[in-house]
């Protein structure tokens, strides 16, 4: 595989790492968290969490799946490079 593939995965890994850190910090903890600053403090009476919190959960899962795929892809690329002797 070409070297640009590895560089693309590294850039993707750095971007998703920063996004994942920011998204995790936005989640509500025991004391409210940063998500209450952006409208996450208003919770619905049925589910106990707001629409903003549910969307934040979805975005966090999506970014973490992309982050994990970039790590696995980079590992497979490195294994292929080690086996090919390049």
C-alpha positions, 0 to 999 in steps of 0.5 A: 500500500502507498505511503499516503494511505498511512499519512491519511490514517495518521491525520484522521487519527489526530483529528478524531482524537481531538474531537473525541476528547472534546466530545467526552468533556462535553458529556454530563457527569454527576455534577452537570458537566459542560453539556449544560452550558449548551442546552444539555441542562434542560432534560425531558421528564420521560427519558431523563436526558435531553435531545442534545445529550442523546445527539452528543452520545451519538456523535461520540459513538460515531467519532469513536468508531472512526477513531478505532477504524483508523487505529486498526487500519494503521496497524494493518498497514504497518503489518503489511509493510513489515511483511513485504520488507519495504 
